[in-house]
Amino acid sequence: MSASFACMIHCISAPIIISLGFFFNFYTHNHAFDFVFFLLALVAVWLTNKSTQSVLIKVTLWITVCVFGTSLFLHDYFYWMQFISLFSSAVLVLVHYINWRYQFK
């Protein structure tokens, strides 16, 4: 399993699991949880950058993961940062998918 595929699964499943917690009222916000997600995103981007040859994919992944981390840690101060973190998470999924397809070309 490639790092891109693993990151896609993580980035898709994590928001669903968190949303289920909100829906069933068993999730309380924990910043340690945010930190773990950000660390996982950093590791996935780092592993993907080691294996891909595309400079555009590398730069896009690093910029997006930086935006994701910044928005993740600022959403307590600015409500709209939640939307930025969701959008950047979706971009991470998309870029990992593009990289995954690029590898098999």
C-alpha positions as CSV (number, residue, x, y, z in Angstrom):
1,M,0.0,0.0,0.0
2,S,1.5,3.4,-1.0
3,A,1.7,6.4,1.3
4,S,-0.7,8.3,-0.9
5,F,-3.3,5.6,-0.7
6,A,-3.0,5.3,3.1
7,C,-3.3,9.1,3.4
8,M,-6.4,9.1,1.2
9,I,-8.0,6.5,3.5
10,H,-7.0,8.4,6.6
11,C,-8.2,11.8,5.3
12,I,-11.5,10.4,4.1
13,S,-12.3,8.3,7.2
14,A,-11.2,10.7,9.9
15,P,-13.8,13.4,9.2
16,I,-16.5,10.7,8.9
17,I,-15.6,9.3,12.3
18,I,-15.5,12.7,13.9
19,S,-18.9,13.6,12.3
20,L,-20.4,10.4,13.7
21,G,-19.2,11.5,17.1
22,F,-20.9,14.8,16.8
23,F,-24.1,13.1,15.5
24,F,-24.3,10.6,18.3
25,N,-23.0,13.2,21.0
26,F,-20.0,11.2,22.1
27,Y,-17.2,13.4,20.8
28,T,-15.7,16.2,22.8
29,H,-13.0,18.3,21.2
30,N,-9.5,17.4,22.2
31,H,-6.5,19.3,20.9
32,A,-4.3,16.2,21.4
33,F,-6.5,14.6,18.7
34,D,-5.8,17.6,16.4
35,F,-2.1,17.2,17.1
36,V,-2.2,13.5,16.2
37,F,-4.0,14.2,13.0
38,F,-1.6,16.9,12.0
39,L,1.4,14.6,12.8
40,L,-0.2,11.8,10.6
41,A,-0.7,14.3,7.8
42,L,3.0,15.4,8.1
43,V,4.2,11.9,8.0
44,A,2.1,11.0,5.0
45,V,3.2,14.1,3.1
46,W,6.9,13.4,4.0
47,L,6.6,9.8,2.8
48,T,4.8,10.8,-0.4
49,N,7.5,13.4,-1.1
50,K,10.2,10.8,-0.8
51,S,8.5,8.6,-3.4
52,T,7.1,11.0,-6.0
53,Q,9.1,12.7,-8.8
54,S,6.6,15.5,-9.5
55,V,7.8,18.8,-8.1
56,L,4.3,20.3,-8.4
57,I,2.8,17.5,-6.3
58,K,5.5,17.9,-3.7
59,V,5.0,21.7,-3.4
60,T,1.2,21.4,-3.3
61,L,1.3,18.8,-0.6
62,W,3.6,20.8,1.6
63,I,1.7,24.0,1.2
64,T,-1.6,22.3,1.8
65,V,-0.5,20.4,4.9
66,C,0.9,23.7,6.3
67,V,-2.5,25.4,5.7
68,F,-4.2,22.4,7.2
69,G,-2.1,22.6,10.4
70,T,-2.4,26.3,10.7
71,S,-6.2,26.2,10.3
72,L,-6.5,23.2,12.6
73,F,-4.9,25.0,15.5
74,L,-6.6,28.3,14.9
75,H,-10.2,27.1,14.6
76,D,-10.9,27.8,18.3
77,Y,-10.1,31.5,17.6
78,F,-11.6,31.9,14.2
79,Y,-14.7,29.9,13.4
80,W,-14.2,30.1,9.7
81,M,-10.9,28.2,10.1
82,Q,-12.9,25.0,10.4
83,F,-13.9,25.5,6.8
84,I,-10.3,26.1,5.8
85,S,-9.2,22.9,7.5
86,L,-12.0,20.9,5.8
87,F,-11.1,22.3,2.4
88,S,-7.4,21.7,2.9
89,S,-8.1,18.2,4.0
90,A,-10.1,17.6,0.8
91,V,-7.2,19.1,-1.2
92,L,-4.8,16.7,0.5
93,V,-7.0,13.8,-0.5
94,L,-7.3,15.0,-4.1
95,V,-3.5,15.6,-4.4
96,H,-2.7,12.2,-2.9
97,Y,-5.2,10.6,-5.4
98,I,-3.5,12.5,-8.3
99,N,-0.1,11.3,-7.0
100,W,-1.3,7.7,-6.7
101,R,-2.6,7.9,-10.3
102,Y,0.7,9.5,-11.4
103,Q,2.7,6.7,-9.9
104,F,0.9,4.1,-12.0
105,K,1.2,6.0,-15.3
